[in-house]
């Protein structure tokens, strides 16, 4: 397997962040127009939360900078130590897929139980990836 194959899931996650970012823009623009919100009324996140009725996309965007940070680190470690195996690349893509599902639920119908299952499954994949990387490091 080509060593750079482990980097493509990073690109996919960055694309997911970009999609959610665009969604935030259009959702906020819609709410500002519909509710007559002036920009000086929402200079901070806490003030935005009180003015905007729908914060799902913004909440998900913040979520994409929590556990996924460990994902990015794991893939860079895998690339650095030459651990881009079919298993690690497969786990990386599984993580991306589960985060897409999580984001779709969070930005969409937002049923907490469904979102929790996607979140837990993605965490299991991520921790499995880190365990494999730890083993690979010990073997070097």
Beta strands, then each sheet from edge to edge (+ up, - down):
end
